[in-house]
């Protein structure tokens, strides 16, 4: 059933192509087998798309080599890959797919009539996956039913039969809904075969349910007539055979009890054909009329059922409500798992059950994940020691510096001029002091002595300032901020921040934890961080502090959580980013993987639920 529904989804996509009246008119008016095959090939290429080359090969007479009777493009030559695939399909009497070096695939499917090879359909398609290749092969398998009709029409009387089938399929294909298509089909079938009543039913569970009755838009499912028709449909579906009553000649013995009951109710002949899609029964068509049905009528109904079923089922799929589709998908899956065959589906189901059981019973550590970065534990600010001008810049942010290494220099020309001037003043004061001392002018000598002391103090200050002209690193570390290379010659005032330096072996982790998880974070919890620049290693840390005030980061509230890094590497730098995980507690794996969705569902329900 899963395969049937997958097939229906594929048919429903190109539904617009099936409604193209030009295609149907070409099939209907085809004057020869070549024209019919060309129209059919055009329809298949439209349905598939991305077909590079396509051909229908048939033998003009029994026992003669097969030749192309239709090509697309019409002037194309068969490629070696297509020829090889066609020969292999003809020899093995099965579908063949061959991959070529340029990425295209050659598909070939034999046309078998009563297990006798009558032709081959071959094409070159740009199939990119196995699923797409299966879709192409299934489409060809469905479409070859038309070519089977083409071959059978070479027998006497089949020309009219072919025209009837095309017109009947066309009458159903021009309707947009399943109900309209089925009603149009049964009405047209009743008119063409002079039937008093034509009914179409669909399999629902184990029994058929009548969905359309000719010339009757409304009917009761529980009526005796409808229940008798449904019983006849069940009889044909169960035996997978066309049942005709009265029977003609000796054939395969079939159970006809339900058909006899239906015939006795109306005194009519009954003909029922099951509807199959991908080898599975999906419904049946029952015809009733006064005159007995002929072999040609049974053959027409059987071929019509094979060709019209995919189109009808595609419309039925499109007409259903979403929840009905979902229910059918679930039911089909259960039938695959619980029914016979489908070993792969059963193994997949067992694997899913085992996985679910594992998730519901196994436990693991729940870790809160968040974006994080490294920050230096200590950041020393280096300021301008005095007012002056920047002369040289020796480092930039990111540079590694050693303790005492020069980082920048201020202009000392004014200080040196001031030093010369003060030295000159000191010399003058010393000369005056000697003269006053020689003249025994003690009062004058004390005044000059004070002036000499002042000059010496100014000299000491200038020398101290000269010593601080070169700005040195206070310890081994990395320059975090401060780029004076773009500010050479600019003035600085005393106390202006010039650099920030951080040590190389003291870092902390700063995590931005989502507000949904912050209530679970506590100091002392263990965590680990993986840095984007060192993705092959994780570094443990311990939570130390939580900031009680949130920050808006990328449109969401985040709380700053700081942790002490247990290990550092020389490759680490302040500002490196990564992902941190903080271990919270042991939880079931199913909860760990779904709690985010459950939280969202609860909040959404609370937001929209009308009651508090």
VOLORO-303577 format. One record per residue (C-alpha): residue in three letters; x, y negated, z. Coordinates in steps of 0.5 Angstrom, whole numbers, padded with zeros to 4 digits, always signed. Example, Ala and Ser with C-alpha at 12.3 -4.5 7.8 and 13.67 -1.06 7.14 Angstrom:
BEGIN
ala+0025+0009+0016ser+0027+0002+0014
This chain:
BEGIN
unk+0000+0000+0000unk+0006-0005+0001unk+0008-0004-0006unk+0001-0005-0008unk+0001-0012-0005unk+0008-0014-0007unk+0006-0012-0014unk-0001-0016-0013unk+0004-0022-0011unk+0008-0022-0017unk+0002-0022-0021unk-0002-0027-0018unk+0004-0032-0019unk+0004-0032-0027unk-0004-0032-0027unk-0004-0038-0031unk+0000-0035-0037unk-0006-0029-0037unk-0011-0034-0038unk-0008-0037-0044unk-0013-0036-0049unk-0008-0036-0055unk-0005-0030-0052unk-0011-0026-0052unk-0013-0029-0059unk-0007-0026-0062unk-0008-0019-0059unk-0015-0019-0061unk-0014-0021-0068unk-0007-0017-0069unk-0008-0014-0076unk-0002-0009-0075unk+0002-0006-0070unk+0008-0010-0071unk+0003-0016-0070unk+0000-0013-0064unk+0007-0011-0061unk+0010-0018-0062unk+0004-0022-0059unk+0005-0017-0053unk+0012-0018-0053unk+0011-0026-0052unk+0006-0025-0046unk+0011-0020-0043unk+0017-0026-0044unk+0012-0031-0041unk+0011-0027-0035unk+0018-0025-0033unk+0022-0031-0035unk+0029-0032-0036unk+0029-0026-0042unk+0035-0027-0047unk+0033-0022-0051unk+0027-0017-0052unk+0025-0011-0057unk+0019-0006-0058unk+0022+0000-0061unk+0018+0005-0064unk+0018+0011-0069unk+0014+0010-0076unk+0013+0017-0076unk+0014+0023-0071unk+0021+0026-0071unk+0024+0020-0075unk+0029+0015-0071unk+0026+0009-0067unk+0026+0002-0070unk+0025-0005-0068unk+0018-0007-0069unk+0018-0013-0065unk+0024-0018-0063unk+0024-0024-0059unk+0027-0028-0061unk+0025-0026-0068unk+0032-0027-0072unk+0036-0024-0066unk+0040-0018-0066unk+0040-0012-0061unk+0046-0013-0057unk+0050-0006-0055unk+0048-0007-0048unk+0040-0006-0050unk+0042-0001-0055unk+0045+0003-0050unk+0040+0002-0045unk+0034+0004-0050unk+0038+0010-0052unk+0039+0013-0045unk+0032+0011-0043unk+0029+0015-0049unk+0034+0021-0048unk+0032+0021-0040unk+0025+0019-0041unk+0026+0014-0035unk+0027+0007-0034unk+0034+0005-0034unk+0038-0002-0032unk+0045-0003-0034unk+0049-0009-0031unk+0053-0013-0036unk+0059-0017-0035unk+0056-0024-0036unk+0051-0023-0031unk+0045-0021-0035unk+0042-0014-0034unk+0039-0009-0040unk+0032-0006-0038unk+0029+0000-0042unk+0023+0004-0041unk+0020+0009-0045unk+0013+0010-0048unk+0011+0016-0046unk+0004+0019-0049unk+0002+0026-0046unk+0010+0027-0044unk+0012+0025-0051unk+0016+0020-0053unk+0013+0015-0057unk+0018+0009-0057unk+0022+0004-0052unk+0021-0003-0049unk+0028-0006-0048unk+0030-0013-0046unk+0036-0017-0043unk+0034-0021-0037unk+0038-0025-0032unk+0037-0021-0026unk+0040-0024-0020unk+0038-0019-0015unk+0035-0012-0014unk+0029-0015-0012unk+0028-0019-0018unk+0030-0013-0022unk+0025-0008-0019unk+0020-0014-0021unk+0022-0014-0028unk+0021-0006-0028unk+0015-0006-0025unk+0012-0011-0030unk+0014-0007-0036unk+0011-0001-0033unk+0004-0005-0032unk+0005-0008-0039unk+0007-0001-0043unk-0001+0001-0042unk-0002-0004-0048unk+0003-0001-0052unk+0000+0006-0050unk-0007+0003-0053unk-0003+0001-0059unk+0000+0008-0060unk-0007+0011-0059unk-0011+0007-0064unk-0007+0010-0070unk-0012+0016-0069unk-0019+0015-0072unk-0024+0011-0069unk-0019+0007-0064unk-0019+0001-0067unk-0026-0001-0065unk-0024+0002-0058unk-0018-0003-0058unk-0022-0009-0060unk-0027-0007-0054unk-0022-0006-0049unk-0018-0013-0051unk-0025-0017-0050unk-0027-0014-0044unk-0020-0015-0041unk-0021-0022-0043unk-0028-0023-0041unk-0025-0022-0034unk-0019-0026-0034unk-0022-0032-0036unk-0026-0033-0029unk-0022-0036-0024unk-0025-0032-0018unk-0025-0025-0016unk-0033-0025-0015unk-0034-0028-0022unk-0029-0024-0026unk-0032-0017-0023unk-0039-0020-0025unk-0037-0022-0032unk-0033-0015-0033unk-0039-0011-0031unk-0044-0015-0035unk-0040-0015-0041unk-0039-0007-0040unk-0046-0006-0039unk-0048-0010-0046unk-0042-0006-0050unk-0044+0001-0048unk-0052+0000-0047unk-0052+0002-0040unk-0057+0000-0035unk-0053-0001-0029unk-0045-0002-0029unk-0042-0002-0021unk-0035-0004-0019unk-0033-0002-0012unk-0027-0003-0008unk-0024+0002-0003unk-0024-0001+0004unk-0021+0004+0009unk-0023+0011+0007unk-0029+0009+0003unk-0031+0005-0003unk-0036-0001-0002unk-0039-0004-0008unk-0037-0011-0010unk-0041-0012-0016unk-0047-0010-0020unk-0049-0012-0027unk-0055-0017-0028unk-0055-0017-0021unk-0052-0023-0017unk-0055-0020-0010unk-0056-0013-0007unk-0056-0010+0000unk-0050-0005+0002unk-0055-0001+0006unk-0060+0000+0000unk-0060+0008-0002unk-0058+0006-0009unk-0052+0002-0007unk-0050+0008-0002unk-0051+0013-0007unk-0047+0009-0012unk-0041+0008-0007unk-0041+0016-0006unk-0040+0017-0013unk-0034+0012-0013unk-0031+0016-0007unk-0032+0023-0011unk-0028+0020-0017unk-0023+0017-0012unk-0022+0023-0008unk-0021+0027-0014unk-0017+0022-0018unk-0020+0024-0024unk-0026+0021-0029unk-0032+0024-0027unk-0038+0025-0033unk-0045+0027-0032unk-0047+0031-0036unk-0040+0034-0037unk-0038+0036-0044unk-0035+0043-0045unk-0030+0046-0041unk-0025+0042-0037unk-0022+0042-0030unk-0027+0044-0025unk-0029+0038-0021unk-0034+0036-0015unk-0040+0033-0018unk-0045+0033-0012unk-0045+0025-0011unk-0046+0024-0018unk-0051+0029-0019unk-0055+0026-0013unk-0054+0019-0017unk-0056+0022-0023unk-0063+0025-0020unk-0065+0018-0017unk-0065+0015-0024unk-0065+0020-0029unk-0059+0018-0032unk-0052+0020-0034unk-0047+0018-0030unk-0039+0016-0031unk-0034+0014-0026unk-0027+0012-0027unk-0022+0011-0021unk-0018+0004-0021unk-0011+0005-0019unk-0005+0000-0018unk+0002+0003-0017unk-0001+0010-0016unk-0005+0008-0011unk-0013+0008-0011unk-0016+0001-0010unk-0023+0002-0013unk-0028+0005-0018unk-0032+0003-0024unk-0039+0007-0025unk-0043+0007-0031unk-0051+0009-0032unk-0055+0010-0038unk-0060+0014-0041unk-0056+0017-0047unk-0050+0022-0045unk-0043+0019-0045unk-0038+0021-0050unk-0031+0022-0050unk-0029+0016-0053unk-0033+0012-0048unk-0029+0016-0042unk-0023+0014-0046unk-0025+0007-0046unk-0027+0006-0039unk-0020+0010-0037unk-0016+0005-0041unk-0020-0001-0039unk-0019+0001-0031unk-0011+0002-0032unk-0011-0005-0036unk-0016-0009-0032unk-0014-0007-0025unk-0008-0011-0024unk-0011-0018-0026unk-0017-0016-0021unk-0013-0015-0015unk-0009-0021-0016unk-0015-0025-0016unk-0018-0022-0010unk-0011-0023-0006unk-0012-0030-0008unk-0019-0031-0006unk-0018-0028+0001unk-0017-0032+0007unk-0010-0033+0010unk-0012-0029+0017unk-0015-0023+0012unk-0009-0023+0008unk-0004-0022+0015unk-0009-0017+0017unk-0008-0013+0011unk-0001-0014+0011unk-0001-0011+0018unk-0005-0005+0017unk-0001-0003+0011unk+0005-0003+0015unk+0002+0001+0020unk+0000+0006+0015unk+0007+0006+0012unk+0009+0008+0019unk+0004+0012+0021unk+0002+0016+0015unk+0006+0021+0011unk+0012+0019+0007unk+0016+0012+0007unk+0022+0015+0011unk+0025+0008+0010unk+0019+0004+0013unk+0019+0009+0019unk+0026+0009+0021unk+0026+0001+0020unk+0020+0001+0025unk+0024+0006+0030unk+0030+0001+0030unk+0025-0005+0031unk+0022-0001+0037unk+0029+0000+0040unk+0031-0007+0039unk+0025-0010+0042unk+0026-0005+0048unk+0033-0007+0049unk+0031-0014+0049unk+0026-0013+0054unk+0030-0009+0059unk+0037-0011+0058unk+0040-0017+0062unk+0045-0022+0060unk+0048-0028+0063unk+0044-0034+0061unk+0048-0040+0059unk+0046-0047+0058unk+0050-0050+0052unk+0051-0057+0050unk+0056-0062+0046unk+0062-0063+0050unk+0069-0067+0050unk+0075-0068+0054unk+0077-0074+0058unk+0083-0075+0062unk+0083-0075+0069unk+0087-0081+0070unk+0087-0087+0065unk+0093-0092+0067unk+0091-0099+0065unk+0098-0103+0062unk+0097-0111+0063unk+0101-0116+0060unk+0106-0118+0066unk+0106-0126+0064unk+0103-0131+0059unk+0107-0130+0052unk+0107-0127+0045unk+0107-0120+0042unk+0114-0119+0039unk+0114-0112+0037unk+0109-0106+0038unk+0113-0099+0039unk+0107-0094+0040unk+0100-0093+0037unk+0094-0089+0040unk+0095-0082+0040unk+0103-0083+0041unk+0106-0079+0046unk+0111-0083+0051unk+0116-0081+0056unk+0116-0084+0063unk+0120-0091+0062unk+0120-0091+0054unk+0119-0098+0051unk+0112-0099+0049unk+0112-0106+0046unk+0116-0113+0047unk+0114-0120+0048unk+0118-0126+0046unk+0123-0128+0051unk+0126-0134+0047unk+0122-0139+0051unk+0125-0135+0058unk+0132-0135+0055unk+0132-0143+0054unk+0129-0144+0061unk+0134-0140+0064unk+0140-0144+0060unk+0136-0150+0063unk+0136-0148+0070unk+0143-0146+0070unk+0145-0153+0068unk+0141-0156+0073unk+0144-0151+0078unk+0151-0153+0076unk+0150-0160+0077unk+0147-0159+0084unk+0153-0155+0086unk+0158-0161+0083unk+0154-0166+0087unk+0154-0162+0093unk+0161-0161+0093unk+0162-0169+0092unk+0157-0170+0098unk+0161-0165+0102unk+0168-0168+0101unk+0165-0175+0103unk+0162-0172+0109unk+0155-0174+0107unk+0152-0169+0111unk+0145-0171+0110unk+0146-0172+0102unk+0149-0165+0102unk+0143-0162+0106unk+0138-0165+0100unk+0143-0162+0095unk+0143-0155+0098unk+0136-0155+0098unk+0136-0157+0090unk+0141-0151+0089unk+0136-0146+0093unk+0130-0148+0089unk+0134-0147+0082unk+0137-0140+0084unk+0129-0138+0086unk+0127-0141+0079unk+0133-0137+0076unk+0131-0130+0080unk+0124-0131+0077unk+0126-0132+0070unk+0130-0126+0070unk+0125-0122+0073unk+0120-0124+0068unk+0126-0122+0063unk+0126-0116+0066unk+0118-0115+0064unk+0119-0117+0057unk+0119-0110+0055unk+0113-0106+0057unk+0115-0099+0059unk+0111-0093+0060unk+0109-0091+0067unk+0109-0084+0066unk+0109-0078+0061unk+0103-0078+0057unk+0099-0080+0051unk+0097-0087+0049unk+0089-0087+0049unk+0088-0094+0047unk+0092-0100+0045unk+0094-0102+0038unk+0098-0108+0038unk+0101-0107+0031unk+0096-0111+0028unk+0097-0117+0033unk+0104-0118+0032unk+0105-0126+0034unk+0099-0127+0038unk+0098-0130+0044unk+0097-0126+0051unk+0095-0128+0058unk+0097-0125+0064unk+0093-0119+0066unk+0090-0118+0059unk+0090-0110+0058unk+0095-0108+0053unk+0095-0100+0053unk+0091-0095+0056unk+0096-0088+0058unk+0093-0082+0060unk+0097-0076+0063unk+0098-0070+0058unk+0096-0064+0064unk+0090-0067+0067unk+0083-0067+0063unk+0076-0066+0065unk+0070-0063+0061unk+0064-0068+0060unk+0058-0064+0058unk+0052-0068+0055unk+0046-0063+0058unk+0039-0063+0055unk+0034-0066+0060unk+0030-0059+0060unk+0036-0055+0063unk+0039-0061+0068unk+0035-0058+0074unk+0039-0051+0073unk+0046-0054+0073unk+0049-0055+0080unk+0056-0056+0082unk+0061-0050+0083unk+0058-0047+0077unk+0063-0044+0072unk+0063-0045+0065unk+0067-0045+0059unk+0069-0050+0053unk+0071-0048+0046unk+0074-0054+0042unk+0073-0056+0035unk+0081-0056+0034unk+0082-0050+0038unk+0076-0045+0036unk+0080-0039+0037unk+0080-0040+0045unk+0076-0042+0050unk+0078-0046+0056unk+0074-0045+0063unk+0072-0050+0068unk+0068-0051+0074unk+0062-0056+0075unk+0064-0062+0080unk+0059-0068+0079unk+0052-0069+0075unk+0050-0076+0074unk+0043-0078+0076unk+0042-0083+0070unk+0040-0080+0063unk+0043-0083+0057unk+0040-0083+0050unk+0044-0079+0045unk+0042-0078+0038unk+0035-0079+0040unk+0034-0074+0046unk+0036-0075+0053unk+0042-0072+0056unk+0045-0072+0063unk+0053-0073+0064unk+0056-0067+0067unk+0063-0067+0069unk+0068-0061+0070unk+0075-0059+0072unk+0079-0056+0067unk+0082-0050+0070unk+0088-0050+0064unk+0091-0055+0059unk+0095-0054+0053unk+0100-0059+0050unk+0096-0059+0044unk+0090-0062+0048unk+0088-0069+0047unk+0083-0074+0050unk+0077-0075+0046unk+0077-0068+0043unk+0070-0065+0042unk+0067-0058+0042unk+0061-0054+0045unk+0061-0052+0053unk+0057-0047+0056unk+0055-0046+0063unk+0053-0040+0066unk+0047-0040+0070unk+0044-0033+0072unk+0042-0026+0070unk+0036-0026+0065unk+0033-0021+0061unk+0035-0022+0054unk+0028-0023+0051unk+0027-0029+0055unk+0034-0032+0054unk+0033-0032+0046unk+0026-0034+0047unk+0025-0039+0053unk+0026-0045+0048unk+0020-0043+0044unk+0016-0042+0050unk+0018-0049+0053unk+0016-0052+0046unk+0009-0048+0046unk+0008-0050+0053unk+0009-0057+0052unk+0005-0058+0046unk-0001-0054+0049unk-0001-0059+0054unk+0000-0065+0050unk-0006-0063+0046unk-0010-0059+0051unk-0016-0063+0052unk-0017-0061+0060unk-0011-0063+0065
